[in-house]
């Protein structure tokens, strides 16, 4: 186990050094997409490059999948591991490389949004109709895209409208049926309504352009579907009804080609009935209210031509109310965040980076004895260096060393990272990263009381390190060779990481039924690999496949590596296969998803069986002079597979969604 992790670490270090062995001056024009001199100043013209594994999903991908929420979209489009307490609106989260939401950095338009209370982020609070694109970085993220403990990766959700976009109105309505229906009402179990209006206005001086978007959605979900209890009897689930909705306003004002101001306001509210485990008979009622307001400034030239800068300030409020027969609780959290970064373009080959982020939170909770005031933050510095290549004059190299310095009660803790990307051609790249991790306990970890759990104020901060290596191929217009004939996208990666004093909420006993509490494990190791392939267009269709492998070991107390204990709720194998075809205005797709078993306790005493689901969709688009309409049918879990991603919470069986979306330009 440890030998596999060390092997990946050594390979990453070797790749870090490979293209730099022996340097000589490059041929003129061999370094592409670097800053160019314009009006005696440096302007960034290259596309953003990362040394990490990055996937960007645009609005067209969202429209193709037609998900109810962001978690469903990420599962369908990236194969990310998703855990959920049942149907729509229930607690959901994603995992990247074995690390859950609390160890993933979430951003909205580049602004951190992870909760200081729980450390994670509620994906259901995002209006999927307002999302323009989603950036997912697996593993080590750049310093500006990292946060305390984000060893799993980063997810940046972009809601700001495209600059210069013409006015557009979009609206959609859908209705979901649960099959087989236990009652006639289950044929109209869930309805979703969404709308957005966007546009842009150019001012008379032609330099100032205002782009904006207003969006909203509302959902009524019954979540009444068939499941099987512990005795194998079919039952109709009840007690998980959801009413939720949200609205948002996003605006971007370009005062000049080098100065832009962005503003965003988003709000979400929900009333949820939350059922306990299938065999517990426990139910409760949850009230969610969330709001976020932010302002950011992006200056491609700041004070002098060679410096660019960006800064943002945001305020987030969340209210979580809980009522049940045994307990009532209310949690109010106010968070003010600030972020700033500067880039100094020393030359066409060297860029220096520096920045900071800070967060101040106030938690008023019935499960915390006193109002908690908490502050944390970090500053960072780093560089992007594009060195001349030696024995290989083609391509280009990006070397990106950086370090975050986390400010905590124990002082300033350095969290270094180094990455390299060798862009051998415009289509092919080799990447490697080595990085450290440091995660502070959340407010819940330290102060929670009641509700079947208890926090621990004496928790240590997590420390860890990791490494990854990767190969990526993306067909360009001038690509040739075997890969170009077989694929449009090929991505291969291997990763390994270790956490010391990893914080996990687990039962105090091996029966899985004792009181939950956060504890520092002695050590947890993760390692795995993934492969992604997309065929590109084959006639009228496309094919894509994804496979990921993940293994882990827990070493704590009397348990050692020989006991082969795996981290809970992580499947060792996951696979996705998708086929799609377009026949004029008709679009059809079929996809399959499969996962191996997952353990539900730290002591690996209870497991959830493997499962596989099959989905399909069919849509037809009608185009008019300045409008379009799309009718679609979407079937999920066609075979009605009975499975769980969290023990005691069955997932829906077969679901059929009929919908209509319209767009006016």
N, C-alpha and C positions, 0 to 999 in steps of 0.2 A: 504493500500500500504506500508506505512512505517512499519506497524506491521509485514508484511511478511518479509521484509528485516531484521528487528530486530530478528525475529524468526530464520532465517538462520544464522545470526551472533551468536546467543546464541548456536545453535546446533553445529556450528563449534568450538566454545570455549569448549563446553562439550566434543566433540570428541578429542580435543587437550589434555584434561586432563584424558580421560577415561582409556587408558592402563597404565597410570603411577600411579594409585592409589595403593600405597603400593608396595614397591620394595623389591626384594630379589635376591640373587645370582642365575643366570641361571644355568641349568644343562650343563655339558660339552657338547659342540657341538651343543647347541640349538641356538646359534647366528650364522647364516650362511652368506656366501658371504661377509666376512669382510676382511680387509687387513691381509695378512699372513706374518710371518717373514721369510725372505729368504736371505741367505748370510749376516746375521746380519743387514739387512735393511728391510724396509717395502715396499712391492710392492702391488699395487692395483690389486686385482683379481676379485672383485665383479662387477656385471653389474651396470651401472649407474642407480641410483634410484632417483626419484623425488617425492615430496609430492603433486605436481600439477597433473592435468589431462593431460596425455601425450599420443600421438598417433604417432607411427613411421611407415612410409610407405616406403617400399624398392623398388628397381628397378623392381622386378617382378610385383608389383602393378601397376607401370607406364606402363609396357609393356602390361598388361592386359587391361587397360583403353584406351590406345593409344590416349592421348589427343593432341590437337594442341599446347596448352600452359599450364603453371602451374596453372593458375586460373581455367581452365576447369578441371584439374586433382583434385584440392582440392575440387571443387564442387562435382565431381563424387565420390570421395573416402571418404570424411569426412562430407559431408553435410554442409560445411561452407557456410554462406550467401555470395553471390557474386552479386555485382552491376556492370553493364557494359553499356557503351554508344553504344550498337549495337554489330556488329560482331567482327571477329578476328582483333586484333591490336588496337581496340578502348580502351578508358580509362576503366580500370577494377580494382576492389579491392575486398578484402574479409573482412568480419566482424567476430569477435570472441566474443560471448556473448554480442552482440550489439555494439561493439566498432570497428570502421573502421580502415583502414590501418595506419592512423596517430597515433593510440593508440595501435599498435601492433609492437613489436620489431622484425625486420627482420635481419637475419644473413645469410651469405654465409660462410660455413666452420667455423662457430663460430665467424665471424668478422661482426660487425654491419654495415648495409648498408642503413638505413633509410636516406632519403634526408633531409638536413638541410633547404632546401628551402620550401618544401611542407610537410615534416614530414612523408611521406609515401614511398612506394617502388613500382616500376613498374614491375609487375610479368611477363609482356610480354618480358622483356629484358633477361630473363633466357632461355637458350637453354635446353629444356626439355630432349633432347637426352644426355646431359652431367650430368644429375642429378642422383646420386646414391641412395639417400634416402632423405626423408623430415621428420623432427621432428616438431610436432605441440603441443605446450603447451597452453591450454586454461586457462585463468585466471592468477592467481599469478604465476610468473616464479621465479626461483632462482635468486639470485643477479647477478650472472655472465651471466644469460640469460635475464636480464631486461635492460631497457633503460628508459630515461626520458619519463614518461607518458605511459608506456606499460601496462596499466591496463587490456587490452583485452587478452594479451597472447604473445606468441613468436613463430616465424616460423624460423627454422634453415634448410637451404638448403645445403645438402652435395654434393659437386662435386668431392671431392678427391677420387681417385681410391682405391679400396681395396688392402691392402698390399699382395704381393705375388701372385697376379692374373696372370694367364697365358695370353699370347698375344691374343688379340681379335680385330676383325674388325666388326663393325656394320654399316649398311646403310639402309635407308628407303626412300620410296617415296609414296606419297598419293595424291589423287585428290578428291575434295569435290564438290558435285552437290547441287544446291539450287532447292528445289521442292516446288511448281510447278515452272518451269523455265519460266521466262518472255521472254527470248531470248535464242537461241541455245547456246550462250556462257555461260549461267548460268549452263549448265551441266558440265562445267569444270571451276567452279567459283574460286576455291582455290587450289593451289598446294603447297605441302611442301616437301622439300628435306633435309635429314639429314644424317650425317655420324660421326662416332667416331672410333678412333684407340686407344687401350690401351694395356699396357703390364707391365712387371716388369723384372728387371735384378738383379741378385745376384752377388756380387763382390767376388773375390777369398777368402777373409777372412771369408766369410759366415755370418758375422754380419751385413754388409751393404747391404740393399736392396732398389732399386729405383723402385717405381711404378709411372706410368705416364698415362696421357690420353690427346688426342687431339680431339677436336670435332668442328663441324660446322653445320649450318643450313641456309636455305633460304626459304622464303615464298612469294608467290604472292597471294593476296586475293582480289577478286573483291567486296565482300560484297554486291552483287546485289541480293536482295531477296524481296519477296512480303511482304507488310505490309498494314495496314489499317489506313487511315487518320482519322481526328476528325469527319468526316461525314460518316465514315464506308465504304468509297470507297477503293477498292484495288489499290495499287500503287506499282511500282517497284522502290526500293531504289537505289539511285545513289549518287556518291560523297564521298564514304568512302573506296576508293581503298587503298591497303597497299602493299608496297614492303619492306620487312625487312630481316635481316640476322644477324648472329652472329658467333663468333668463340671463342674458349677457349683452354687454356692449363693449366693442373693441374698436379702437381708432388709432390710426397712425398718420402723423403729420410730418411730411417731408418738407422742411423749410428750405433745403438746398440739397444738391446731390450728396453732400457729406454730413448733413445734420438731420436727425429724425427724432421725433418725440412720440412715444407710444403710451396709450392709456387703456386700461381695461377694468371693467366692473362685472363681476359674476355673482349670482345668488342661486341658492338651491334650498329647497324645503321638501320634507318627506314625512308622511305618517305611515308607520309600518307596524303590522302585527308580526311578531317574531315567535315562531314555534321553537320549542326546544328539540332535543333529540327525539327521534321517531317513537321510541318506546318510553319516553319520560313523562309525557302528558303535560309538560311545562310550557306555558305560553306567557308572552309579555307584549307590551306596546312600546314602540320606540318613536321618538320625535327627533328629526334632524333638521337643523337650520345651519347653513353655511354661507358665508359671503367673503369675497376677496376683492380688494381694490388695489390697483397698482399703477405707478407711473414710472416710465423708464426713458432715458435719453441715450441716444447712440450717436456719437460724433466720430466720423472717420478721420477727421483732422481736429486735433485739440491743442490749442496754443501754438504749436509749431506743426509743420507739415508732416514730420516724421512720427507723430504720436496720434494714436486713436484712443478713444475712451468711451466707456459706457457705465451707466449707473442706474439703479432702480431703488424704489422704496415701495413697500406694500404693507397692507394691513389685512389680516385674516381673522374672522370671527367664526367660531363654531359652537353650537349648542346641541348637546345630546341629552335627551330626556328618556328615562326608562321607568316603566310602571309594570309591576307584576304582583302576584298574590303575596310574595315573600319580601319584596324590596322595591322601594322607589328611589330613584337617584337622578340628579341633574349635574351636568358637567358643562361649564362655560369656559372657553379658552379664547383669549385675545393674544394675537401675535403680531408684532411689528418687525419686519425684516428689511435689511438694507444690503445692497450688493454693489460693488464697484470694481472695475478693472481697467487697466491701461495697457496698450501695446506700443512698444517703441521699435520702429523699423530701422534698425541700425544700418542694414544694407539690404540688397535684394536677397541675400542668403540667410540673414540673421534677424530674428524678431524676439525681443525681450518682453516678458509678460509679468504683470504684478496685479494684485487685487486683494479684496477682502470681502467677507460676508459676516453679518452679525444678526442675531435674533434675540428679541426680548419677549418673554411670554408671561402672561398672568393666568393662572388656573384657579377657578373657583369651583370646587367639586364636593358633593356630599360624600364621596368616597375618599376624600383627603381631609384631614382634620383641620388644617388652616389653609388660607389662601396662599398659593405658592407663587413666588416671583422667581423667574429663572432667566438667565442670560447665557448665551454661548456664542461662539464665533470662531473665525479663523482668518488668517491672511496667507497669501501664497505668492510664490514667485517661480518663474520658469523661463524657458526659452524654446523657440522653434528654430532649428538650424537645418539648412539644406546644404550639406557639404558637397564639394565636388567629388565625383566618383573616380576611382583609380583604374582598375583593370576593366571596368565596365563603363563605357562612355554613354551608353543609352540609358534612358530612364532618369529617375531622380530619387533622392532619399530625403526623408523627413526624420530628424532626430528631435525628440521632445522630452527633455528632463524637466521635472518640476517637483515642488514640495509644498504641501499645505502645512501650516503650523496652527494646530488646534489649541485654542485658548480655553482652559478649563480650571477648575478649582485646584488641581494639582500642578498647575503651571502651564508652560507652553510645550506641546508635544509635536515634534516633526513627523510628518507622514510623507515620505518621499515616493517618487514614481519616476520611471524612465521608460520611454517607448520609442520604437523605431518603425518606420514604414518604408519599404523599398518598392517604389513604383517602377517595376522593371519595364513595363510598357504602359500605354494609356489604359490598357485593359486588365493588366495583371499586377498584383501586389503581394508582397510578403510582409507580415507584421509580427511584432513581438513586444511584450510589455513585462516588466517586473514592477511590483508595487507593494506598498505597505497599507495597512488599514488600522483605524482607531475609531471606536464607537463608544460614545457616552451613553449611559443608561437613560432611558426616557423617564418622564415624570411618572407614568404609570409604574414602571419598573421600580422606582424608588419609594413612591408614596401611596400606592393603591391600598385600600382596605375594604373588606366586605365583598359581597357578590361572589362568594366561593373562591376568592383568591386573596393574596396578601403580598404587598410590595416588600422590597428589601433595600433599606437605605444604605446598607454596607456593600452593595454590589460593586465589583471592580469594573472598570472600562474594558471593553474588548480590544485586543490587539491581534494583528494578524499580518500575513503577507501572502502574495500570490504571484503567479506568472501565467502568461498565455502566449501561444503562437498561432498564427493563422495564415491562410492562403486565400486570396480572393481573385476571381475572374469575372469581369463584367464586359460583355461584348461591346465594342465601340464600332463606329461606322467603317473603320479601316481594318478591323480585325480579320485574321485569317488563321489557318491551321486547324488542327483536330478539335480543339476546344470550341472554336467558333462554329464548327459544323454541328457539334453535339449539344451545345448549351449557350444560353444567354447569360446565366449567372451560375457560378460555382463558388461555394465558400466552404472551407475546411478549417476547423480550429480544435485546439486542445488546451485545456486549462487545469490548473491546480491551485489550491489555496488552503491556508490553515488559519484557524482562529484559536487564540488562547484566551481562556476565561470567557468563552462564548456565552451570551445571555440567552437562555431559553426558558419559557414558561412551561412548566411540566408538573405533573402530579408528584407528590412527595413519596408515593409508594409505587411498587411495580405492578399493582393491579390496575393502574390507570384511572382510579376512581377517587383518589385522595385530593385534598385541597391543592389548588394550583398556586404556584409561586415561582418567581423568577430565580434562577440559579446560575452561577458561573460554572460551566463545564470545565473539566481540566483541559481538554483540547478537542477540537473537531477538525477533521481533514475532509476536503472535498477534491475530487478530480473527475474529469470527464472529457468528452469530445463531441463535436457536432458536425454534421454535413448537410449542406443545402444545395439543391440543384433546381434550376428553372430552364426549361427547354427553349424558351422564346417561342415564336410563332411557328407552328407546324401546320401548314395548310390554313384552316380556319380556327385551329385550337392551340392550346398551351398545356403543358404538363409541369408540375412542380412537386418536389419531394423534400422532406426534411426528416432527419433522424438525429436524436441526441442521446448520449449515454452519460449517466451521472452516478457516481458511487461516493460513499462517505464513510467515515468512521468516527465514533465517539470514544474518547478515553477519559473516564472520570471515576473517581472513587476506586472501587475494587475492580472496575471493568477496564480491560486493556484492549489492544488491537486484536488479540486472539479471539475475543468475544464477538467480533464482527458486528457491533451495534451500528446501525445506520441512523442518520439524522431523520427525524419524523417528517412525514408528509412530502417526501421526495421520491418520485418514481425513478427507477434505474434506467428504464428505456421508454422513450417517447418517439412516435413516428407519425408523420402526416403525409398524405398524398392527395393531390388536387388535379383535376382535369377540367378545362373550360374551353368553350368554343363559341364563336360569334358567327351567326348567319344573317348578315344584313342587320336588321333592327332587332333580331332575336339573339338573346344571350343565355347560355346554359352552363351549369357547372355541377360537378360532383366532387365531394371531398370525404376523406376518411381520416379519423384520428384514433390512435391507440396508445395506451399507457400500461406499463407493468404494475405490479402490486406496490403499495406504499405502506410503511409502518405508521401507526398513529400515536405511539408512545415512545419516549426516549429509551425505554428498556426493550423495545421491539417485541412486545407481548401480544399486540393486536395488530392485524394487518387488514387492508382493504384489497379485495381481489382485483386483478387486471380487468380492463374493459376496452371496448372499441365502439366507436360511433360512426354513423354514416349520414351525410347530409347532402342535399341537392337544392338547386335553385333554378328558376326559369323566369326570364323577364323579357318584355317587349317594349321598345321605345317608339313613341309616335312623335315625329318632328313637324313643327309648324314654322311659320315665318319668323317669329320672335319668341317662340315658346316650345317646350317639349314636355311630354308626359311619359311616365314609365309605369307599367303595371307589372307586378312581380308576385311569384309564389316561392316560398322558401320552406323547405322541410328539414328539420333537424332531428338527429337521433332516429332516423327512419325505422330502424329495426326495433326501437323501443327498449334499448339496452338498460338494464337496471344496474346502477352504479352509484358510488359515493366518492367525493373527493375529500370530505371531512367525515369522520366516523359518526354515524347516527343521523346524518342529514342527506337523504336521498336526493339525487339530481332528477330533473324532469325526464319523462319518457319521450315519446314521439311528439313533435310540435310542428304545426303547419301555420305559416304566416302568409297572409295576403295583404298586399299594400299598394299604394299609389303615391308617386312623387311627381311633382310638377315644377317646372322652372321657367321663369320669364326673364328675358334679357332686354 
